[in-house]
């Protein structure tokens, strides 16, 4: 079918292409992001570690599927409504007994996430180099 010399040439070409493409991707500087406030970072830690919200909820379409995607929750619900959910729980979501400060930090984090973009990945634009934008 194909000679060994031809297979070797194809292998070398693919390897070199892979290396150039890798350098191209990693050489680009990361996107500029705003610095998060201390309250937002505290809310992120509550989201990630203390309450493990990702086990049930999603951000940007990533996470659990028991609860809704909360990427843009502060756009759809008011702060008192979110506080009521956190204080009382709803359906399968239990009351996590958060302090007022912890609720403020979590809501601050969710507000920052909301400002960062749209959580519906179906609306993302895909680029040939594997990156996305909104």
Protein Blocks (a to p, Z undefined) as FASTA:
>chain_A
ZZfklmmmmmmmmmmmmmmmmmmmmmpccdddddddfklmmmmmmmmmmnommlmmcceh
iacfkbccfklmmmmpcfklmmmmmmnopajlccehiafklmmmmmmmmmmmmmnocfbf
klpccdfkopacZZ
